[in-house]
Amino acid sequence: MQINNNCEIYNGDCIEVMQEIIDKGVKVDLTVTSPPYDNLRSYENKVTWDFEKFKDVANKLYEITADGGVVIWVVNDQVRNGSETGTSFKQALYFMEIGFRLHDTMIFQKANYIPLTHNRYEQSFEYMFCFSKGKPKTFNPIMIPCKNAGKVESYGNERRSLLDKKQAMRAPEGKTFMKTKDTKYHPNIFTYTLGGQKTGHPAVFPDKLAEDQIVTWTNEGDLVFDPFMGSGTTGKMSIINNRRFIGIELVKGYFEISKKKN
Ligand SMILES: C[S@@+](CC[C@H](N)C(=O)[O-])C[C@H]1O[C@@H](n2cnc3c(N)ncnc32)[C@H](O)[C@@H]1O
Protein backbone atom coordinates (compact mmCIF):
# COMPACT_ATOMS: atom_id res chain seq x y z
CA MET A 1 0.00 0.00 0.00
CA GLN A 2 1.36 3.37 -1.05
CA ILE A 3 0.84 5.93 1.76
CA ASN A 4 2.53 8.65 -0.32
CA ASN A 5 5.53 9.02 -2.68
CA ASN A 6 7.93 8.43 0.20
CA CYS A 7 6.19 5.64 2.10
CA GLU A 8 5.05 2.14 1.12
CA ILE A 9 3.78 -0.36 3.67
CA TYR A 10 2.69 -3.97 3.20
CA ASN A 11 0.53 -6.33 5.24
CA GLY A 12 2.13 -9.75 4.71
CA ASP A 13 4.95 -12.13 5.52
CA CYS A 14 8.24 -10.29 5.19
CA ILE A 15 9.96 -13.19 3.45
CA GLU A 16 7.43 -13.19 0.61
CA VAL A 17 7.13 -9.42 0.35
CA MET A 18 10.92 -8.93 0.45
CA GLN A 19 11.23 -11.27 -2.53
CA GLU A 20 8.73 -9.11 -4.47
CA ILE A 21 10.71 -5.98 -3.58
CA ILE A 22 14.00 -7.66 -4.58
CA ASP A 23 12.44 -8.74 -7.90
CA LYS A 24 11.63 -5.10 -8.63
CA GLY A 25 15.35 -4.31 -8.23
CA VAL A 26 14.85 -2.08 -5.18
CA LYS A 27 17.85 -1.70 -2.81
CA VAL A 28 17.58 -0.24 0.67
CA ASP A 29 20.18 1.94 2.35
CA LEU A 30 19.26 1.09 5.93
CA THR A 31 17.13 -1.41 7.82
CA VAL A 32 16.13 -0.59 11.40
CA THR A 33 14.18 -3.50 12.80
CA SER A 34 13.39 -5.68 15.75
CA PRO A 35 12.30 -9.28 14.98
CA PRO A 36 10.38 -11.55 17.38
CA TYR A 37 12.62 -12.49 20.34
CA ASP A 38 12.58 -16.31 20.43
CA ASN A 39 8.97 -17.08 21.38
CA LEU A 40 8.73 -14.40 24.05
CA ARG A 41 5.53 -12.95 22.56
CA SER A 42 2.79 -14.61 20.53
CA TYR A 43 1.74 -11.56 18.46
CA GLU A 44 -1.92 -12.59 18.43
CA ASN A 45 -0.86 -16.23 17.72
CA LYS A 46 -0.24 -15.31 14.08
CA VAL A 47 3.57 -15.55 14.06
CA THR A 48 5.83 -18.58 13.68
CA TRP A 49 9.47 -17.85 14.34
CA ASP A 50 12.44 -20.16 14.49
CA PHE A 51 16.06 -20.23 13.34
CA GLU A 52 15.21 -21.52 9.84
CA LYS A 53 12.81 -18.63 9.30
CA PHE A 54 15.41 -16.22 10.68
CA LYS A 55 17.94 -17.54 8.14
CA ASP A 56 15.52 -16.81 5.28
CA VAL A 57 15.05 -13.27 6.58
CA ALA A 58 18.80 -12.70 6.98
CA ASN A 59 19.54 -13.91 3.42
CA LYS A 60 16.81 -11.71 1.95
CA LEU A 61 18.16 -8.76 3.95
CA TYR A 62 21.57 -9.34 2.39
CA GLU A 63 20.03 -9.31 -1.08
CA ILE A 64 17.92 -6.22 -0.50
CA THR A 65 20.67 -4.13 1.12
CA ALA A 66 22.62 -1.74 -1.11
CA ASP A 67 26.43 -1.94 -1.11
CA GLY A 68 27.56 0.07 1.89
CA GLY A 69 24.09 -0.27 3.42
CA VAL A 70 23.50 -1.08 7.07
CA VAL A 71 21.14 -3.30 9.09
CA ILE A 72 20.33 -2.38 12.70
CA TRP A 73 19.03 -5.56 14.36
CA VAL A 74 17.52 -4.95 17.83
CA VAL A 75 17.17 -8.25 19.63
CA ASN A 76 17.27 -10.10 22.92
CA ASP A 77 17.01 -13.66 24.27
CA GLN A 78 14.30 -15.54 26.06
CA VAL A 79 15.24 -17.35 29.29
CA ARG A 80 14.43 -21.08 28.93
CA ASN A 81 15.02 -23.67 31.65
CA GLY A 82 17.06 -21.15 33.57
CA SER A 83 19.36 -20.22 30.67
CA GLU A 84 19.35 -17.41 28.16
CA THR A 85 18.94 -18.98 24.70
CA GLY A 86 21.90 -17.18 23.10
CA THR A 87 19.80 -16.69 19.96
CA SER A 88 21.00 -13.09 19.59
CA PHE A 89 24.63 -14.29 19.33
CA LYS A 90 23.73 -17.12 16.96
CA GLN A 91 21.92 -14.67 14.72
CA ALA A 92 24.86 -12.23 14.75
CA LEU A 93 27.26 -15.01 13.76
CA TYR A 94 24.91 -16.12 10.97
CA PHE A 95 24.72 -12.57 9.58
CA MET A 96 28.53 -12.63 9.40
CA GLU A 97 28.56 -16.08 7.80
CA ILE A 98 26.44 -14.85 4.87
CA GLY A 99 28.65 -11.84 4.17
CA PHE A 100 27.66 -8.97 6.45
CA ARG A 101 30.31 -7.26 8.54
CA LEU A 102 29.58 -7.00 12.25
CA HIS A 103 30.35 -3.30 12.17
CA ASP A 104 29.39 -2.59 15.78
CA THR A 105 27.74 -4.37 18.70
CA MET A 106 25.72 -1.56 20.18
CA ILE A 107 23.54 -1.66 23.27
CA PHE A 108 20.05 -0.27 23.74
CA GLN A 109 19.92 0.43 27.46
CA LYS A 110 16.58 0.95 29.18
CA ALA A 111 16.66 3.78 31.71
CA ASN A 112 13.46 2.48 33.32
CA TYR A 113 13.80 -1.32 33.12
CA ILE A 114 11.07 -3.41 34.73
CA PRO A 115 12.12 -4.98 38.06
CA LEU A 116 11.39 -8.73 38.13
CA THR A 117 11.92 -11.29 40.85
CA HIS A 118 14.64 -13.74 39.87
CA ASN A 119 18.18 -14.79 40.73
CA ARG A 120 20.07 -12.59 38.27
CA TYR A 121 20.61 -8.84 37.86
CA GLU A 122 17.77 -6.98 36.20
CA GLN A 123 17.60 -7.21 32.43
CA SER A 124 18.15 -3.62 31.40
CA PHE A 125 19.44 -3.81 27.81
CA GLU A 126 18.96 -5.28 24.38
CA TYR A 127 21.52 -5.84 21.64
CA MET A 128 21.47 -3.39 18.78
CA PHE A 129 23.73 -5.11 16.25
CA CYS A 130 24.97 -2.99 13.38
CA PHE A 131 25.70 -5.12 10.29
CA SER A 132 27.05 -3.57 7.11
CA LYS A 133 27.33 -4.79 3.53
CA GLY A 134 30.95 -3.77 3.01
CA LYS A 135 32.13 -0.47 4.47
CA PRO A 136 29.18 1.72 5.55
CA LYS A 137 28.76 4.40 2.89
CA THR A 138 27.29 6.94 5.30
CA PHE A 139 28.26 7.79 8.87
CA ASN A 140 26.92 11.00 10.38
CA PRO A 141 28.00 10.52 13.98
CA ILE A 142 25.94 11.91 16.82
CA MET A 143 28.25 14.10 18.90
CA ILE A 144 28.16 14.71 22.64
CA PRO A 145 30.02 17.32 24.72
CA CYS A 146 33.38 16.41 26.28
CA LYS A 147 33.38 16.83 30.04
CA ASN A 148 36.92 18.22 30.04
CA ALA A 149 36.54 20.43 26.96
CA GLY A 150 39.46 22.87 26.62
CA LYS A 151 41.65 21.20 29.24
CA VAL A 152 45.24 20.27 28.39
CA GLU A 153 45.59 16.50 27.95
CA SER A 154 49.29 16.06 27.35
CA TYR A 155 52.29 18.34 26.83
CA GLY A 156 54.81 18.47 24.01
CA ASN A 157 58.39 19.64 24.65
CA GLU A 158 57.69 22.94 22.91
CA ARG A 159 55.10 23.74 25.56
CA ARG A 160 57.17 22.71 28.55
CA SER A 161 58.40 26.23 28.99
CA LEU A 162 54.84 27.41 29.37
CA LEU A 163 54.11 25.07 32.22
CA ASP A 164 55.17 25.53 35.78
CA LYS A 165 57.99 23.34 37.13
CA LYS A 166 55.70 20.83 38.78
CA GLN A 167 53.66 20.29 35.62
CA ALA A 168 56.77 20.03 33.44
CA MET A 169 58.11 17.23 35.64
CA ARG A 170 54.94 15.24 34.91
CA ALA A 171 54.84 15.97 31.17
CA PRO A 172 55.98 12.94 29.15
CA GLU A 173 58.84 13.37 26.62
CA GLY A 174 57.96 13.82 22.95
CA LYS A 175 54.22 14.17 23.43
CA THR A 176 52.18 16.71 21.53
CA PHE A 177 50.34 19.43 23.38
CA MET A 178 46.64 18.71 23.05
CA LYS A 179 43.51 20.31 24.32
CA THR A 180 40.44 18.19 24.89
CA LYS A 181 38.00 18.83 22.06
CA ASP A 182 34.55 20.31 22.68
CA THR A 183 32.71 17.22 21.42
CA LYS A 184 33.25 13.51 20.83
CA TYR A 185 31.34 10.60 19.23
CA HIS A 186 28.37 9.24 21.16
CA PRO A 187 29.29 5.95 22.86
CA ASN A 188 27.82 2.72 21.43
CA ILE A 189 25.50 2.37 24.41
CA PHE A 190 22.28 4.30 23.79
CA THR A 191 20.00 4.91 26.78
CA TYR A 192 16.29 5.53 26.31
CA THR A 193 13.28 5.76 28.60
CA LEU A 194 10.51 3.38 27.62
CA GLY A 195 6.79 3.94 27.68
CA GLY A 196 4.56 6.93 27.26
CA GLN A 197 3.33 5.60 23.91
CA LYS A 198 -0.11 4.00 23.89
CA THR A 199 0.09 2.27 20.52
CA GLY A 200 -1.80 -1.01 21.07
CA HIS A 201 1.37 -2.93 20.12
CA PRO A 202 3.15 -4.95 22.86
CA ALA A 203 6.80 -4.40 21.83
CA VAL A 204 7.37 -0.90 20.52
CA PHE A 205 10.90 0.50 20.52
CA PRO A 206 11.47 4.20 21.30
CA ASP A 207 11.04 6.79 18.51
CA LYS A 208 14.45 8.23 19.43
CA LEU A 209 16.17 4.85 19.00
CA ALA A 210 14.93 4.67 15.40
CA GLU A 211 15.74 8.33 14.76
CA ASP A 212 19.32 8.13 16.09
CA GLN A 213 20.09 5.20 13.78
CA ILE A 214 18.35 6.75 10.76
CA VAL A 215 20.23 10.05 10.97
CA THR A 216 23.54 8.24 11.58
CA TRP A 217 23.52 5.78 8.67
CA THR A 218 21.51 7.62 5.98
CA ASN A 219 21.13 11.00 4.33
CA GLU A 220 17.93 12.77 3.34
CA GLY A 221 16.20 11.00 0.44
CA ASP A 222 17.73 7.58 1.26
CA LEU A 223 15.54 4.49 1.58
CA VAL A 224 14.91 2.99 5.05
CA PHE A 225 13.31 -0.43 5.57
CA ASP A 226 11.63 -2.37 8.39
CA PRO A 227 10.52 -5.97 7.65
CA PHE A 228 9.01 -6.35 11.18
CA MET A 229 7.27 -3.01 11.24
CA GLY A 230 5.01 -3.52 14.29
CA SER A 231 3.40 -0.19 15.12
CA GLY A 232 5.50 1.62 12.50
CA THR A 233 8.11 3.42 14.62
CA THR A 234 10.91 3.21 12.03
CA GLY A 235 8.55 4.47 9.31
CA LYS A 236 7.35 7.40 11.37
CA MET A 237 10.88 8.55 12.18
CA SER A 238 12.07 8.01 8.59
CA ILE A 239 9.38 10.30 7.20
CA ILE A 240 9.93 12.94 9.91
CA ASN A 241 13.61 12.97 8.95
CA ASN A 242 12.94 13.24 5.18
CA ARG A 243 13.92 9.69 4.29
CA ARG A 244 11.84 7.29 2.17
CA PHE A 245 10.41 4.20 3.84
CA ILE A 246 9.22 0.64 3.07
CA GLY A 247 7.71 -1.48 5.87
CA ILE A 248 6.15 -4.93 6.23
CA GLU A 249 3.93 -6.26 9.04
CA LEU A 250 2.28 -9.67 9.18
CA VAL A 251 -0.48 -9.04 11.73
CA LYS A 252 -3.38 -7.07 10.26
CA GLY A 253 -4.19 -5.30 13.54
CA TYR A 254 -0.62 -3.99 13.91
CA PHE A 255 -0.53 -3.04 10.22
CA GLU A 256 -3.61 -0.88 10.82
CA ILE A 257 -1.84 0.81 13.76
CA SER A 258 1.20 1.53 11.59
CA LYS A 259 -0.99 2.97 8.83
CA LYS A 260 -2.14 5.64 11.29
CA LYS A 261 1.41 6.31 12.51
CA ASN A 262 2.96 6.74 9.01
C1 LIG B 1 9.35 -6.65 18.07
S1 LIG B 1 7.96 -6.28 17.09
C2 LIG B 1 8.45 -4.83 16.22
C3 LIG B 1 7.98 -3.56 16.90
C4 LIG B 1 8.38 -2.29 16.18
N1 LIG B 1 9.82 -2.08 16.19
C5 LIG B 1 7.69 -1.06 16.81
O1 LIG B 1 8.38 -0.15 17.30
O2 LIG B 1 6.47 -1.03 16.83
C6 LIG B 1 8.05 -7.53 15.84
C7 LIG B 1 6.91 -7.48 14.82
O3 LIG B 1 7.18 -8.41 13.77
C8 LIG B 1 5.94 -8.92 13.29
N2 LIG B 1 6.25 -10.15 12.53
C9 LIG B 1 6.60 -11.37 13.00
N3 LIG B 1 6.85 -12.22 12.00
C10 LIG B 1 6.69 -11.52 10.85
C11 LIG B 1 6.84 -11.84 9.48
N4 LIG B 1 7.18 -13.07 9.09
N5 LIG B 1 6.64 -10.88 8.56
C12 LIG B 1 6.29 -9.60 8.95
N6 LIG B 1 6.11 -9.25 10.24
C13 LIG B 1 6.32 -10.20 11.17
C14 LIG B 1 5.14 -9.13 14.57
O4 LIG B 1 3.75 -9.21 14.32
C15 LIG B 1 5.54 -7.89 15.38
O5 LIG B 1 4.62 -6.83 15.18
The ligand as a Gaussian input file, in Angstrom:
#p B3LYP/6-31G(d) Opt

LIG

0 1
 C        9.352000      -6.650000      18.075000
 S        7.958000      -6.284000      17.089000
 C        8.455000      -4.830000      16.224000
 C        7.977000      -3.558000      16.905000
 C        8.382000      -2.286000      16.176000
 N        9.819000      -2.081000      16.191000
 C        7.685000      -1.064000      16.806000
 O        8.381000      -0.151000      17.303000
 O        6.470000      -1.028000      16.828000
 C        8.047000      -7.532000      15.835000
 C        6.911000      -7.483000      14.820000
 O        7.176000      -8.407000      13.767000
 C        5.941000      -8.925000      13.294000
 N        6.255000     -10.146000      12.530000
 C        6.595000     -11.368000      13.005000
 N        6.848000     -12.224000      11.997000
 C        6.691000     -11.518000      10.850000
 C        6.844000     -11.837000       9.478000
 N        7.182000     -13.071000       9.092000
 N        6.643000     -10.879000       8.563000
 C        6.287000      -9.601000       8.948000
 N        6.109000      -9.247000      10.237000
 C        6.316000     -10.196000      11.174000
 C        5.139000      -9.128000      14.573000
 O        3.753000      -9.214000      14.324000
 C        5.540000      -7.886000      15.377000
 O        4.621000      -6.830000      15.184000

